[in-house]
Amino acid sequence: MIYLETETYSAASRLAADRIAELVTQKPDCVLGLATGSTPVGAYENLIRRHEEGLDFSRITTFNLDEYVGVPKSDPNSYDFFMRKNLFDGIGLSAASTHIPDGMAADPEAECLRYEAALAAAGDMDLQLLGLGLNGHIGFNEPGTPLDSQTHCTPLTASTRTANARFFASLDAVPTQALTMGLGTILRAKAVLLVVCGESKRAILDAALSGPVTPDVPASVLQRHPSLTVIYTPEAPHSSK
Ligand code: F6R
């Protein structure tokens, strides 16, 4: 494992973007696994700047970790909307090269199987970017999720719904279910980049990296990944998005 600690969120975001930009330069047709939430917003801003300076993203393919169930793409709270606003539009990516589980699918189980098949057909992620939930989740793999899980439909815990309520009009408006890559899916990435910002996540990060590998702390499964880079800063993300 490579562990990097920075003083500021800006520095952590720059490091994360550098790692992604390096991969895109070395392998212009790479497959990137991406995350939403507040953590990666700074890295995405850096990548948009790199694109404006000439970095070509036109041949990459992306797969997002997760999507809420029942939130249409046109809704600003959908992860599809978030990705277009915070990254895809800024680096010139069209829907054809980006993949996000369809939270509006009539048959969520079939959608999860379709997503796994699309990932496998693309050769899985060259690099998976992850944030960390306060309860140790990665993607929406909540505590108790089997360590070998594949893309699946999951109920969201009270902790996760409360943490994400800041984006919604009220706690009641936060979706109760999501589609998410599984822990086994994430482990298939050739490299993993875990970015963790804020003192409030220090304890769960320590548990994930140094405690037992257990479904109780889903991110602990990353100890089994042969190519894990962790970037930690005590500073919380600037964005409240
Ligand atoms: C987002 C995701 C989640 C977040 C995690 C941290 O696609 O899968 O696991 O990475 O909840 O969220 P933030 O960055 O908002 O603290």
Residues whose N, C-alpha, C, O or C-beta is under 5 A from the ligand:
A	BS01	F6R	A35 T36 G37 S38 T39 L65 D66 L130 G131 L132 G133 H137 I138 G139 F140
